[in-house]
Amino acid sequence: MPHLIVEYSANLEGRTDLDALCAALLETVLETGLFEIGALRVRALRADHYAIADRLPQNAFVDLNFRIGKGRSAEEKKRTGEALFATASRLLAPLFETPHFALSLEIREIDAELSWKKNAIHPRLRGK
């Protein structure tokens, strides 16, 4: 952990740079100093099927789901969430110029007893 999943409505294709968004969000997480680089994943998942609010075809969304392991204080989690939300808001600002866009973020802590991982990236990056 941590994994940041950027879920977005399919009608955002071509309207925003999702690669730049993922890269900027990854950098924002690293800047907090709270997470090890080898564990970090940021990925964007397109939602092809959705119904938003009053179902206007222009309605669009980005939902950020940040899954982290336990061990950070409430203040650290809040600071991280605020930084991520600010980065996303800045990069997605043009979408807010219309009344058809929604952005959300949630941080979820993963129960270590119910989470299995195997990571060959850690040893390589720790050896630097």
Accessible surface in RSA format (square Angstrom, percent):
REM  Atomic radii and reference values for relative SASA: ProtOr
REM  Chains: A
REM  Algorithm: Lee & Richards
REM  Probe-radius: 1.40
REM  Slices: 20
REM RES _ NUM      All-atoms   Total-Side   Main-Chain    Non-polar    All polar
REM                ABS   REL    ABS   REL    ABS   REL    ABS   REL    ABS   REL
RES MET A   1    36.12  18.7  16.23  10.7  19.89  47.4  16.23  13.8  19.89  26.4
RES PRO A   2     1.47   1.1   1.47   1.3   0.00   0.0   1.47   1.2   0.00   0.0
RES HIS A   3    32.83  17.9  32.83  22.8   0.00   0.0  26.71  27.5   6.13   7.1
RES LEU A   4     0.00   0.0   0.00   0.0   0.00   0.0   0.00   0.0   0.00   0.0
RES ILE A   5    20.53  11.7  20.39  15.2   0.14   0.3  20.39  14.7   0.14   0.4
RES VAL A   6     0.00   0.0   0.00   0.0   0.00   0.0   0.00   0.0   0.00   0.0
RES GLU A   7    69.45  39.9  69.45  52.5   0.00   0.0  10.71  20.7  58.74  48.0
RES TYR A   8    14.12   6.6  14.12   8.0   0.00   0.0   0.00   0.0  14.12  17.4
RES SER A   9     0.00   0.0   0.00   0.0   0.00   0.0   0.00   0.0   0.00   0.0
RES ALA A  10    16.12  14.8  11.58  17.9   4.54  10.3  11.71  16.5   4.41  11.7
RES ASN A  11    38.22  26.4  21.60  20.9  16.61  40.0  33.18  79.9   5.03   4.9
RES LEU A  12     0.00   0.0   0.00   0.0   0.00   0.0   0.00   0.0   0.00   0.0
RES GLU A  13    80.50  46.2  63.14  47.8  17.36  41.3  24.14  46.7  56.36  46.0
RES GLY A  14    83.86 103.4   0.00   N/A  83.86 103.4  42.40 116.4  41.46  92.9
RES ARG A  15   104.16  43.7  74.78  38.1  29.38  70.0  50.31  68.8  53.85  32.6
RES THR A  16    29.48  21.0   7.94   8.0  21.54  51.3  11.95  16.1  17.53  26.5
RES ASP A  17    90.03  63.1  75.26  74.9  14.77  34.9  36.64  86.2  53.39  53.2
RES LEU A  18    24.00  13.4  20.07  14.4   3.93   9.9  20.35  14.3   3.65   9.8
RES ASP A  19   123.53  86.5 115.63 115.1   7.89  18.7  31.46  74.0  92.07  91.8
RES ALA A  20    42.89  39.4  32.72  50.5  10.17  23.1  40.28  56.7   2.61   6.9
RES LEU A  21     1.15   0.6   0.88   0.6   0.27   0.7   0.90   0.6   0.26   0.7
RES CYS A  22    23.14  17.5  22.41  25.0   0.74   1.7  14.88  37.7   8.27   8.9
RES ALA A  23    63.54  58.4  50.74  78.3  12.79  29.1  59.04  83.1   4.50  11.9
RES ALA A  24    24.11  22.2  15.27  23.6   8.84  20.1  22.65  31.9   1.46   3.9
RES LEU A  25     0.00   0.0   0.00   0.0   0.00   0.0   0.00   0.0   0.00   0.0
RES LEU A  26    58.09  32.4  58.09  41.6   0.00   0.0  58.09  40.8   0.00   0.0
RES GLU A  27    87.79  50.4  87.79  66.4   0.00   0.0  34.62  67.0  53.18  43.4
RES THR A  28    12.47   8.9  11.71  11.9   0.76   1.8   4.93   6.6   7.54  11.4
RES VAL A  29     0.00   0.0   0.00   0.0   0.00   0.0   0.00   0.0   0.00   0.0
RES LEU A  30    44.42  24.7  31.10  22.3  13.31  33.5  31.30  22.0  13.11  35.3
RES GLU A  31   128.92  74.0  92.01  69.6  36.91  87.9  43.18  83.5  85.74  70.0
RES THR A  32    20.98  14.9   4.39   4.5  16.59  39.5   8.47  11.4  12.51  18.9
RES GLY A  33    66.46  82.0   0.00   N/A  66.46  82.0  33.86  92.9  32.60  73.0
RES LEU A  34    37.97  21.1  21.27  15.2  16.71  42.0  26.29  18.5  11.68  31.4
RES PHE A  35    18.06   9.0   1.86   1.1  16.21  42.2   5.68   3.4  12.38  35.4
RES GLU A  36    75.12  43.1  60.34  45.6  14.78  35.2  41.29  79.9  33.84  27.6
RES ILE A  37    93.65  53.3  84.75  63.1   8.90  21.5  84.75  61.0   8.90  24.2
RES GLY A  38     1.96   2.4   0.00   N/A   1.96   2.4   1.18   3.2   0.77   1.7
RES ALA A  39     8.15   7.5   7.08  10.9   1.06   2.4   7.86  11.1   0.28   0.7
RES LEU A  40    11.98   6.7   0.31   0.2  11.67  29.3   0.31   0.2  11.67  31.4
RES ARG A  41    74.53  31.3  70.36  35.9   4.17   9.9  36.36  49.7  38.16  23.1
RES VAL A  42    27.09  17.8   1.96   1.8  25.12  60.5   1.96   1.7  25.12  68.1
RES ARG A  43    86.60  36.4  82.31  42.0   4.28  10.2  49.06  67.0  37.54  22.8
RES ALA A  44    35.90  33.0  10.36  16.0  25.55  58.1  10.36  14.6  25.55  67.7
RES LEU A  45    89.95  50.1  87.92  62.9   2.03   5.1  89.95  63.2   0.00   0.0
RES ARG A  46   119.72  50.3  91.79  46.8  27.93  66.5  27.62  37.8  92.09  55.8
RES ALA A  47    16.16  14.9   8.36  12.9   7.80  17.7  16.16  22.8   0.00   0.0
RES ASP A  48    82.77  58.0  58.57  58.3  24.20  57.2  16.93  39.8  65.84  65.7
RES HIS A  49   170.52  93.2 146.42 101.8  24.10  61.6 105.55 108.8  64.97  75.6
RES TYR A  50    85.87  40.1  43.91  25.0  41.96 109.2  42.81  32.2  43.06  53.1
RES ALA A  51    79.29  72.9  42.93  66.2  36.36  82.7  47.74  67.2  31.56  83.6
RES ILE A  52    31.86  18.1  26.96  20.1   4.90  11.8  30.26  21.8   1.60   4.4
RES ALA A  53    96.76  89.0  42.36  65.4  54.40 123.7  62.38  87.8  34.38  91.1
RES ASP A  54   100.28  70.2  69.95  69.6  30.32  71.7  48.64 114.5  51.63  51.5
RES ARG A  55   187.95  78.9 164.49  83.8  23.46  55.9  52.81  72.2 135.14  81.9
RES LEU A  56    75.91  42.3  70.60  50.5   5.31  13.4  71.09  49.9   4.83  13.0
RES PRO A  57   112.01  81.6  89.77  81.8  22.25  80.9 102.14  84.3   9.88  61.4
RES GLN A  58    88.99  49.8  82.72  60.5   6.27  14.9  46.17  98.3  42.82  32.5
RES ASN A  59     9.82   6.8   9.16   8.8   0.67   1.6   3.50   8.4   6.32   6.1
RES ALA A  60     0.72   0.7   0.03   0.0   0.69   1.6   0.03   0.0   0.69   1.8
RES PHE A  61    36.36  18.2  36.36  22.5   0.00   0.0  36.36  22.0   0.00   0.0
RES VAL A  62     0.66   0.4   0.00   0.0   0.66   1.6   0.00   0.0   0.66   1.8
RES ASP A  63    43.91  30.8  43.80  43.6   0.11   0.2  12.04  28.3  31.87  31.8
RES LEU A  64     0.14   0.1   0.00   0.0   0.14   0.3   0.00   0.0   0.14   0.4
RES ASN A  65    26.22  18.1  26.20  25.3   0.02   0.0   6.74  16.2  19.48  18.8
RES PHE A  66     0.45   0.2   0.45   0.3   0.00   0.0   0.45   0.3   0.00   0.0
RES ARG A  67    62.95  26.4  62.95  32.1   0.00   0.0  14.30  19.5  48.64  29.5
RES ILE A  68     1.52   0.9   1.52   1.1   0.00   0.0   1.52   1.1   0.00   0.0
RES GLY A  69    20.39  25.2   0.00   N/A  20.39  25.2  19.29  52.9   1.10   2.5
RES LYS A  70   132.88  64.8 108.13  66.3  24.75  58.9  63.36  57.0  69.53  74.1
RES GLY A  71    75.33  92.9   0.00   N/A  75.33  92.9  38.89 106.7  36.45  81.6
RES ARG A  72    56.41  23.7  45.41  23.1  11.01  26.2   8.67  11.8  47.75  28.9
RES SER A  73    59.01  49.9  44.33  59.2  14.68  33.8  51.95 110.6   7.06   9.9
RES ALA A  74    78.96  72.6  67.71 104.5  11.25  25.6  69.06  97.3   9.90  26.2
RES GLU A  75   112.27  64.5 108.16  81.8   4.10   9.8  58.82 113.8  53.44  43.6
RES GLU A  76    48.72  28.0  48.72  36.9   0.00   0.0   8.81  17.0  39.91  32.6
RES LYS A  77    50.15  24.5  48.18  29.6   1.98   4.7  20.34  18.3  29.82  31.8
RES LYS A  78   126.80  61.9 116.25  71.3  10.54  25.1  68.51  61.7  58.28  62.1
RES ARG A  79   102.12  42.9 100.66  51.3   1.46   3.5  55.38  75.7  46.74  28.3
RES THR A  80     1.38   1.0   1.38   1.4   0.00   0.0   1.19   1.6   0.19   0.3
RES GLY A  81     9.03  11.1   0.00   N/A   9.03  11.1   8.77  24.1   0.26   0.6
RES GLU A  82   101.46  58.3  92.47  70.0   8.99  21.4  47.30  91.5  54.16  44.2
RES ALA A  83    35.30  32.5  25.04  38.6  10.25  23.3  33.60  47.3   1.69   4.5
RES LEU A  84     0.06   0.0   0.06   0.0   0.00   0.0   0.06   0.0   0.00   0.0
RES PHE A  85    81.80  40.9  81.80  50.7   0.00   0.0  81.80  49.6   0.00   0.0
RES ALA A  86    61.92  56.9  50.39  77.8  11.53  26.2  57.74  81.3   4.17  11.1
RES THR A  87    12.38   8.8  10.84  11.0   1.54   3.7   1.65   2.2  10.73  16.2
RES ALA A  88     0.00   0.0   0.00   0.0   0.00   0.0   0.00   0.0   0.00   0.0
RES SER A  89    35.06  29.6  31.66  42.3   3.40   7.8  26.91  57.3   8.15  11.4
RES ARG A  90   154.24  64.8 136.30  69.5  17.94  42.7  76.79 104.9  77.45  46.9
RES LEU A  91    57.33  31.9  41.56  29.7  15.78  39.7  43.68  30.7  13.65  36.7
RES LEU A  92     0.38   0.2   0.38   0.3   0.00   0.0   0.38   0.3   0.00   0.0
RES ALA A  93    47.16  43.4  42.88  66.2   4.28   9.7  44.22  62.3   2.94   7.8
RES PRO A  94    84.61  61.7  77.00  70.2   7.61  27.7  77.00  63.6   7.60  47.3
RES LEU A  95     9.57   5.3   8.30   5.9   1.28   3.2   9.57   6.7   0.00   0.0
RES PHE A  96    97.40  48.7  74.26  46.0  23.15  60.2  74.72  45.3  22.68  64.9
RES GLU A  97   147.23  84.5 107.94  81.7  39.30  93.6  46.52  90.0 100.71  82.2
RES THR A  98    59.99  42.7  52.45  53.2   7.54  18.0  54.27  72.9   5.72   8.6
RES PRO A  99   123.59  90.1  86.35  78.7  37.24 135.4 100.55  83.0  23.04 143.2
RES HIS A 100    37.53  20.5  31.75  22.1   5.78  14.8  21.62  22.3  15.91  18.5
RES PHE A 101    26.23  13.1   1.53   0.9  24.70  64.3   2.99   1.8  23.24  66.5
RES ALA A 102    53.99  49.6  49.36  76.2   4.64  10.5  53.65  75.6   0.34   0.9
RES LEU A 103    22.49  12.5   0.92   0.7  21.57  54.2   1.06   0.7  21.43  57.7
RES SER A 104    53.18  44.9  49.58  66.2   3.60   8.3  43.09  91.8  10.08  14.1
RES LEU A 105    42.78  23.8  12.08   8.6  30.70  77.2  12.61   8.9  30.17  81.2
RES GLU A 106    87.94  50.5  83.46  63.1   4.48  10.7  33.32  64.5  54.62  44.6
RES ILE A 107    47.79  27.2  21.46  16.0  26.33  63.5  21.46  15.5  26.33  71.5
RES ARG A 108   114.44  48.1 110.39  56.3   4.05   9.6  33.79  46.2  80.65  48.9
RES GLU A 109    66.82  38.4  37.39  28.3  29.43  70.1  13.70  26.5  53.13  43.4
RES ILE A 110    36.63  20.8  34.05  25.4   2.58   6.2  35.69  25.7   0.94   2.5
RES ASP A 111    64.75  45.4  59.97  59.7   4.77  11.3  19.67  46.3  45.08  45.0
RES ALA A 112    79.43  73.0  63.17  97.5  16.26  37.0  65.97  92.9  13.46  35.7
RES GLU A 113   151.20  86.8 128.16  97.0  23.04  54.8  48.51  93.8 102.69  83.8
RES LEU A 114   125.49  69.9 107.94  77.2  17.55  44.1 107.94  75.8  17.55  47.2
RES SER A 115    23.22  19.6   6.02   8.0  17.20  39.6   6.13  13.0  17.09  23.9
RES TRP A 116   205.86  82.6 175.80  85.1  30.05  70.6 149.29  79.6  56.57  91.8
RES LYS A 117   124.06  60.5  78.37  48.1  45.69 108.8  71.61  64.5  52.45  55.9
RES LYS A 118   208.61 101.8 169.31 103.9  39.30  93.6 117.39 105.7  91.22  97.2
RES ASN A 119    38.29  26.4  15.31  14.8  22.98  55.3  15.42  37.1  22.87  22.1
RES ALA A 120    90.50  83.2  68.24 105.3  22.27  50.7  73.58 103.6  16.92  44.8
RES ILE A 121    66.84  38.0  66.13  49.3   0.71   1.7  66.84  48.1   0.00   0.0
RES HIS A 122    29.00  15.9  28.94  20.1   0.07   0.2  15.89  16.4  13.11  15.3
RES PRO A 123    88.38  64.4  71.28  65.0  17.10  62.2  78.30  64.6  10.08  62.7
RES ARG A 124   152.71  64.1 134.52  68.6  18.19  43.3  79.51 108.7  73.20  44.4
RES LEU A 125    31.42  17.5  20.67  14.8  10.75  27.0  20.84  14.6  10.58  28.5
RES ARG A 126   150.13  63.0 116.18  59.2  33.95  80.8  56.12  76.7  94.01  57.0
RES GLY A 127    67.74  83.5   0.00   N/A  67.74  83.5  35.57  97.6  32.17  72.0
RES LYS A 128   196.28  95.8 128.24  78.7  68.04 162.0 113.40 102.1  82.88  88.3
END  Absolute sums over single chains surface
CHAIN  1 A     7796.9       5978.3       1818.6       4454.9       3342.0
END  Absolute sums over all chains
TOTAL          7796.9       5978.3       1818.6       4454.9       3342.0
